[in-house]
C-alpha cells in the first residue's frame, strides 16, 4: 500500500469532507474518492460512511486511521531526519499553528522577532481552532501551536508540552457610531437588547456564561462562518460580537471595541510535541511571550494564585508541574 493513499485517507478523516481533503491535497474530488475506494478494496472492509455533513470513518476505518496516522508520522520523521543532516545543514521548515485571533497579530510579530534574532528560517503559519491545532501537533504537522483554553478547554496530553502565556480579556466589538461606543467598561446588562453574532462554539459559550452570571441572556441571532465574517456583520450594523482582546490591534477601521465589567477571559498557551522538537521552537516561545506582553501587558502580567478564580485553568500536565509564564 502506498503511503500517499494512507495520507489521503487520514486527511479525509480529519476534515470530514472529500472535497475539503481534495482541496488541501491539491487533488480532484474524484481522485480522492478513487483512492479511498481502492484502499477499501485492498483491506476488504468499508472505511468511510456518509452522513448529513460529509463523511466519517466506520469503526474499522477509525482503527485503521489511528495506525495509519502513527505510520505516517514515523515516515515523516524519517524523511525530516535524513534531510536535517543533509550536507551538514538543518533545512527543516518551522510549522506554526495559531487560532485566527492570534494569527492576526501576536504570532506574526513573534516570528518577526525570531527571524531578526536567528536569521533566515523557512517557516509557515497555519490558522485553525485550538482542537484542530492540537491534533495537528500530535500528528507531526505542526512544530508549535498557540491555542486557548476557551470552551471546551484544552486536553491533558502526555505527548505535548504546554506553556502558559497569559490571560486575555474578551471585549465587545461594535460598529463605529454605535450608541455605546466609548462608554466602557460596560455591564453586560447594557447590551442585553442587542443582536449578537458568533462564529464558534467556544466564544459563544463564554458569552452565554458571562450573560448568565449577570442574570441576562444574549440574543445570538446570527452566525458567521469565521472571524472575518463576524466582523463584517458588526461593521455593517447587523450585530455586535464578543472577540478576543488580543485582536483589538488588528481590527478593521469601521468597528470599535468596548470593555466589559468583570470580562470573560481565556488563557493563551503554546503547545509543542515532546518528541522531535524543532530547534527553533524554544526561541520562538520566548518571542511569543514578549509579543503577548507588549500587546496585552495587563493580561500577560496576571499570575494565577491559589485564591485566584483562574487558578483552575490548566497549569499542570501529566503529573509534571507547569509554571505559568508570561
C-alpha positions as CSV (number, residue, x, y, z in Angstrom):
1,X,0.0,0.0,0.0
2,X,1.3,3.5,-0.9
3,X,1.6,6.0,1.9
4,X,0.2,8.6,-0.4
5,X,-3.2,6.8,-0.2
6,X,-2.9,6.5,3.6
7,X,-2.3,10.2,3.8
8,X,-5.3,10.9,1.7
9,X,-7.5,8.7,3.9
10,X,-6.2,10.4,7.1
11,X,-6.8,13.8,5.6
12,X,-10.4,12.9,4.7
13,X,-11.0,11.7,8.3
14,X,-9.5,14.9,9.8
15,X,-11.6,17.2,7.6
16,X,-14.7,15.1,7.3
17,X,-15.1,16.0,3.7
18,X,-13.9,14.6,0.4
19,X,-13.9,18.0,-1.3
20,X,-12.1,19.7,1.5
21,X,-9.4,16.9,1.5
22,X,-9.1,17.2,-2.3
23,X,-8.5,21.0,-2.0
24,X,-5.9,20.6,0.8
25,X,-4.1,17.8,-1.1
26,X,-4.4,19.6,-4.5
27,X,-6.3,16.6,-5.9
28,X,-9.6,16.4,-7.7
29,X,-12.5,15.0,-5.6
30,X,-12.9,12.1,-7.9
31,X,-9.2,11.2,-7.4
32,X,-9.7,11.2,-3.7
33,X,-12.8,9.0,-4.0
34,X,-10.9,6.5,-6.1
35,X,-8.0,6.4,-3.6
36,X,-10.4,5.7,-0.7
37,X,-12.3,3.1,-2.8
38,X,-9.1,1.4,-3.8
39,X,-7.9,1.3,-0.2
40,X,-11.2,-0.3,0.9
41,X,-10.9,-3.0,-1.8
42,X,-7.4,-3.8,-0.6
43,X,-8.5,-4.1,3.0
44,X,-11.7,-5.8,2.3
45,X,-13.7,-3.6,4.7
46,X,-15.6,-0.3,4.3
47,X,-13.6,2.6,5.8
48,X,-15.9,5.6,5.3
49,X,-19.6,6.3,5.6
50,X,-21.6,9.4,4.6
51,X,-23.6,11.5,7.0
52,X,-25.5,14.8,6.7
53,X,-22.5,17.0,6.8
54,X,-19.9,14.9,5.0
55,X,-18.1,11.6,5.7
56,X,-16.6,9.9,8.7
57,X,-14.7,6.7,9.3
58,X,-16.5,3.5,10.1
59,X,-15.4,1.6,13.2
60,X,-12.9,-0.3,11.0
61,X,-11.9,3.0,9.4
62,X,-11.2,4.6,12.8
63,X,-9.0,1.7,13.8
64,X,-7.1,1.9,10.5
65,X,-6.9,5.7,10.8
66,X,-5.0,5.5,14.2
67,X,-2.5,3.1,12.9
68,X,-2.1,4.9,9.6
69,X,-1.5,8.2,11.4
70,X,1.2,6.7,13.5
71,X,2.9,5.2,10.5
72,X,2.7,8.4,8.6
73,X,4.2,10.4,11.5
74,X,7.1,8.0,11.7
75,X,7.7,8.2,7.9
76,X,7.6,12.0,8.1
77,X,10.1,11.9,10.9
78,X,12.4,9.6,9.0
79,X,12.3,12.0,6.0
80,X,12.9,15.0,8.1
81,X,15.8,13.4,10.0
82,X,17.5,12.5,6.7
83,X,17.1,16.0,5.3
84,X,18.2,17.6,8.6
85,X,21.7,16.1,8.3
86,X,22.0,16.6,4.5
87,X,25.2,18.5,3.8
88,X,25.5,19.1,7.5
89,X,22.8,21.7,7.4
90,X,19.5,22.0,9.1
91,X,16.8,22.5,6.5
92,X,13.5,21.6,8.3
93,X,10.9,24.3,8.0
94,X,9.3,25.6,11.1
95,X,5.5,24.9,11.0
96,X,3.5,27.2,13.4
97,X,-0.2,27.0,14.1
98,X,-2.4,29.7,15.7
99,X,-6.0,30.5,16.4
100,X,-7.4,33.2,14.0
101,X,-7.2,36.0,16.6
102,X,-3.6,35.1,17.5
103,X,-2.6,34.6,13.9
104,X,-3.7,38.2,13.2
105,X,-1.1,39.9,15.3
106,X,0.9,38.3,18.1
107,X,2.2,35.2,16.3
108,X,3.5,37.1,13.2
109,X,5.1,39.6,15.5
110,X,6.8,36.8,17.4
111,X,8.0,35.2,14.1
112,X,9.5,38.6,13.0
113,X,11.4,38.7,16.3
114,X,12.7,35.2,15.8
115,X,13.9,35.9,12.3
116,X,15.6,39.1,13.4
117,X,17.4,37.1,16.1
118,X,18.2,33.9,14.3
119,X,18.4,34.9,10.7
120,X,16.6,33.3,7.7
121,X,14.5,30.3,8.7
122,X,11.9,28.6,6.4
123,X,8.6,28.8,8.1
124,X,4.8,28.6,7.7
125,X,1.8,29.8,9.6
126,X,-1.4,27.7,9.8
127,X,-4.6,29.1,11.3
128,X,-7.1,26.9,13.0
129,X,-9.2,26.3,16.1
130,X,-7.5,25.0,19.2
131,X,-8.7,21.4,19.0
132,X,-7.7,21.2,15.3
133,X,-4.2,22.6,16.1
134,X,-3.7,20.2,19.0
135,X,-4.4,17.3,16.7
136,X,-2.0,18.6,14.1
137,X,0.8,19.0,16.7
138,X,0.2,15.4,17.7
139,X,0.1,14.3,14.0
140,X,3.5,16.0,13.4
141,X,2.1,18.6,11.0
142,X,3.0,21.5,13.3
143,X,6.1,22.1,15.4
144,X,4.3,24.6,17.7
145,X,0.8,25.9,18.1
146,X,-0.6,28.9,20.0
147,X,-4.0,27.9,21.4
148,X,-6.6,28.9,24.0
149,X,-8.5,27.2,26.8
150,X,-11.8,28.6,25.7
151,X,-14.6,26.0,26.0
152,X,-14.4,23.1,25.7
153,X,-10.8,23.7,27.0
154,X,-7.5,22.0,26.4
155,X,-7.0,18.3,26.8
156,X,-4.2,16.9,29.1
157,X,-2.0,15.0,26.7
158,X,1.4,13.5,27.6
159,X,2.5,13.9,24.0
160,X,2.8,17.6,24.2
161,X,4.5,20.3,26.4
162,X,2.2,23.2,27.3
163,X,3.3,26.7,28.3
164,X,1.1,29.4,29.7
165,X,1.5,32.8,28.1
166,X,-1.2,34.8,29.9
167,X,-4.9,35.7,30.2
168,X,-6.7,37.6,27.5
169,X,-9.8,39.7,28.3
170,X,-12.7,39.3,25.9
171,X,-14.1,42.6,24.6
172,X,-17.2,43.6,22.7
173,X,-16.8,44.9,19.1
174,X,-19.4,47.5,17.9
175,X,-19.9,49.3,14.6
176,X,-18.5,52.8,14.5
177,X,-21.2,55.2,15.7
178,X,-22.9,52.7,18.0
179,X,-24.7,54.4,20.9
180,X,-22.5,52.5,23.4
181,X,-19.2,53.2,21.7
182,X,-16.7,54.9,24.0
183,X,-18.8,54.3,27.1
184,X,-17.0,51.3,28.6
185,X,-16.4,49.3,30.5
186,X,-20.0,48.3,30.4
187,X,-22.1,45.9,32.3
188,X,-23.4,43.2,30.0
189,X,-27.0,44.3,31.0
190,X,-26.5,47.5,29.0
191,X,-26.2,45.3,25.8
192,X,-29.0,42.8,26.7
193,X,-31.3,44.1,24.0
194,X,-28.7,43.9,21.2
195,X,-28.4,41.3,18.5
196,X,-25.2,39.3,18.7
197,X,-23.3,37.3,16.1
198,X,-21.0,34.3,16.8
199,X,-18.6,32.3,14.7
200,X,-17.5,29.4,17.0
201,X,-18.8,27.4,20.0
202,X,-16.0,28.5,22.3
203,X,-16.7,32.2,22.0
204,X,-20.5,31.6,22.2
205,X,-20.0,29.6,25.4
206,X,-18.0,32.5,27.0
207,X,-20.7,35.0,26.0
208,X,-23.6,32.9,27.3
209,X,-21.8,32.1,30.6
210,X,-20.9,35.8,31.2
211,X,-24.5,36.9,30.5
212,X,-26.0,34.2,32.7
213,X,-23.8,35.3,35.6
214,X,-25.3,38.8,35.2
215,X,-28.8,37.4,35.1
216,X,-29.5,38.2,31.5
217,X,-29.3,36.3,28.2
218,X,-27.5,37.2,25.0
219,X,-29.6,37.1,21.8
220,X,-27.3,35.3,19.4
221,X,-29.5,35.6,16.4
222,X,-26.7,35.5,13.7
223,X,-23.9,33.0,12.9
224,X,-20.8,33.7,10.9
225,X,-18.6,31.2,9.1
226,X,-15.4,32.7,10.5
227,X,-13.9,35.7,12.3
228,X,-13.8,37.9,9.2
229,X,-17.5,37.2,8.5
230,X,-18.3,38.0,12.2
231,X,-16.5,41.4,11.9
232,X,-18.2,42.2,8.6
233,X,-21.7,41.7,10.2
234,X,-20.7,44.0,13.0
235,X,-19.2,46.7,10.7
236,X,-22.4,46.8,8.6
237,X,-24.6,47.2,11.7
238,X,-26.3,43.8,11.8
239,X,-25.0,42.8,15.2
240,X,-22.4,43.2,17.9
241,X,-19.9,40.5,19.0
242,X,-17.6,39.2,21.6
243,X,-14.0,39.0,20.4
244,X,-10.6,38.3,22.0
245,X,-8.8,41.4,23.4
246,X,-5.6,40.5,21.6
247,X,-7.4,41.1,18.3
248,X,-8.0,44.8,19.1
249,X,-4.7,45.9,17.5
250,X,-5.6,44.2,14.2
251,X,-9.2,45.3,13.7
252,X,-10.7,47.0,10.6
253,X,-11.3,50.7,10.9
254,X,-15.1,50.6,10.7
255,X,-15.5,48.9,14.0
256,X,-14.6,49.8,17.6
257,X,-14.4,47.9,20.9
258,X,-15.7,48.5,24.4
259,X,-14.7,46.6,27.5
260,X,-16.9,44.7,29.9
261,X,-17.1,44.9,33.7
262,X,-15.5,41.6,35.0
263,X,-15.0,40.4,31.5
264,X,-14.8,36.8,30.4
265,X,-11.2,35.6,29.9
266,X,-9.4,32.8,28.2
267,X,-5.9,31.5,28.8
268,X,-3.4,31.6,26.0
269,X,-1.0,28.6,25.7
270,X,1.6,27.2,23.5
271,X,1.9,23.5,22.8
272,X,4.9,21.7,21.3
273,X,5.5,18.0,20.8
274,X,7.6,16.2,23.3
275,X,9.2,14.1,20.6
276,X,11.4,15.6,17.9
277,X,11.1,19.2,18.8
278,X,12.1,21.8,16.3
279,X,15.3,23.7,17.3
280,X,13.6,27.0,16.6
281,X,10.6,26.2,18.8
282,X,12.3,27.2,22.1
283,X,13.4,30.7,20.9
284,X,10.0,31.3,19.3
285,X,8.4,30.5,22.7
286,X,10.4,33.4,24.2
287,X,9.4,35.7,21.3
288,X,5.7,34.8,21.8
289,X,5.9,35.7,25.5
290,X,7.4,39.0,24.6
291,X,4.8,39.7,21.9
292,X,1.9,38.8,24.2
293,X,3.3,41.1,26.9
294,X,3.7,44.0,24.5
295,X,0.1,43.7,23.1
296,X,-1.8,42.8,26.3
297,X,0.5,43.8,29.2
298,X,-2.2,43.8,31.8
299,X,-3.3,40.3,31.0
300,X,0.2,38.9,30.4
301,X,1.3,40.2,33.8
302,X,-1.5,38.2,35.5
303,X,-0.4,35.2,37.5
304,X,-2.9,32.5,38.7
305,X,-2.7,32.0,42.5
306,X,-4.3,29.7,45.0
307,X,-7.1,32.2,45.7
308,X,-7.3,33.3,42.0
309,X,-10.6,32.3,40.3
310,X,-8.5,31.4,37.3
311,X,-6.3,29.1,39.2
312,X,-8.2,26.2,37.8
313,X,-7.0,27.0,34.3
314,X,-4.7,24.2,33.1
315,X,-1.4,24.6,34.9
316,X,-0.3,21.0,35.1
317,X,0.2,18.3,32.6
318,X,0.5,14.6,33.1
319,X,2.0,14.6,36.6
320,X,4.6,17.3,35.9
321,X,4.2,20.8,37.3
322,X,3.9,23.5,34.6
323,X,4.6,27.0,35.8
324,X,2.6,29.8,34.0
325,X,5.0,32.2,32.3
326,X,4.0,35.4,30.7
